[in-house]
Amino acid sequence: MHKAFDDYFKAAGNAYPILLKVDRETVCVQSNDVLYLEADNKKCFVNLIDGRRLHCAKTMAEISKSVPEKVFFKVHKAFIVNFNHVGKYDSEYIYFKSGGRVRVTRTYITSFKKAYMSFVKSRVI
């Protein structure tokens, strides 16, 4: 399933709509506007670059299935980041271009570095 998303988004770019159930409304956000996903028990926060924090009825695992794995990457049991917004990282944190940070664990740091380098190389002309 991820391959189909990746093929589509490679052709269409990284901006695509994501439908989220927030309270009793369905909200449409663009994938490029998502900074990171954050687990919250059986629900998920979708953190946007404009500072909004949407509390969704779906779990982080459910939402992560609807985003391309080459752009979004799990860095902690509670966080999935959008590579488009990563400004820098170290052995403990991922720092976003717009400010803020999320923790990266030792379990994920090596695979994050490899995936992020692959992402960056695929964008270089």
C-alpha positions in Angstrom: 0.0 0.0 0.0 2.8 2.4 0.8 4.4 1.9 -2.6 1.1 3.0 -4.3 1.1 6.2 -2.1 4.8 6.8 -2.8 4.4 6.4 -6.5 1.4 8.8 -6.6 3.1 11.4 -4.4 6.3 11.2 -6.4 4.3 12.2 -9.4 1.9 14.6 -7.7 4.4 16.1 -5.2 4.1 16.0 -1.4 1.0 18.2 -1.0 -2.1 16.1 -0.8 -5.2 16.2 1.4 -5.6 14.2 4.6 -9.1 13.9 6.0 -9.3 13.8 9.8 -12.2 13.3 12.2 -11.9 16.1 14.8 -14.7 16.2 17.4 -17.8 15.9 15.2 -16.3 17.5 12.1 -14.3 16.2 9.2 -11.2 18.4 8.7 -9.1 18.4 5.6 -5.4 19.3 6.0 -2.6 19.2 3.4 0.2 16.8 4.1 2.8 19.5 3.7 1.1 21.4 6.6 1.7 18.4 9.0 4.7 18.9 11.2 4.4 15.7 13.2 1.9 13.1 14.5 1.8 12.5 18.3 0.2 9.5 20.0 -2.3 10.1 22.7 -3.6 6.8 24.0 -6.3 5.7 21.5 -6.3 9.0 19.7 -3.7 11.2 18.0 -2.6 14.8 17.8 -1.8 16.1 14.4 0.6 19.1 14.9 0.5 21.6 12.1 3.1 24.1 11.0 0.8 27.0 11.8 0.8 25.9 15.5 -2.6 24.2 15.5 -2.9 20.9 17.2 -5.8 18.8 16.0 -7.0 16.0 18.3 -8.2 13.1 16.1 -10.4 10.2 16.8 -8.0 7.8 15.1 -4.8 6.3 16.5 -1.4 7.4 15.3 -1.0 3.9 13.8 -4.2 4.4 11.8 -3.3 7.8 10.5 0.3 6.8 9.7 -1.1 4.2 7.2 -2.5 7.1 5.1 0.7 9.0 4.7 3.7 8.0 2.5 6.5 6.3 4.4 9.2 8.1 2.4 8.0 11.5 3.8 6.8 10.6 7.3 9.0 8.6 9.7 8.5 7.2 13.2 11.3 8.5 15.6 9.7 7.5 18.9 6.8 5.3 20.0 4.8 8.5 20.3 6.1 10.6 17.3 6.1 10.4 13.5 7.8 13.4 11.9 7.4 14.9 8.4 10.9 15.0 6.8 10.0 18.2 4.9 10.1 20.1 8.2 13.2 18.7 9.8 15.8 21.4 10.3 18.4 19.4 12.2 18.8 16.5 14.6 21.2 15.1 17.2 21.2 11.9 19.2 18.3 13.0 21.3 16.0 15.3 19.4 14.6 16.2 16.0 14.5 20.0 15.6 12.0 21.6 13.2 12.7 24.5 10.9 9.8 26.4 12.4 11.0 25.8 15.9 10.2 23.1 18.4 11.5 19.6 18.8 10.5 16.0 19.5 12.5 13.3 21.1 14.1 10.5 19.1 15.0 7.3 20.9 18.1 5.1 20.4 15.8 2.5 19.0 15.0 4.7 16.0 18.0 7.1 15.5 20.0 4.9 13.2 17.0 4.0 10.9 16.0 7.7 11.0 19.4 8.9 9.9 19.4 6.4 7.0 15.9 7.2 5.9 16.4 11.0 6.2 19.6 10.9 4.1 17.7 8.9 1.5 14.9 11.5 1.5 17.4 14.4 1.2 19.3 12.7 -1.6 16.1 12.0 -3.5 15.3 15.8 -3.4 18.7 17.0 -4.6 18.9 18.0 -8.2 
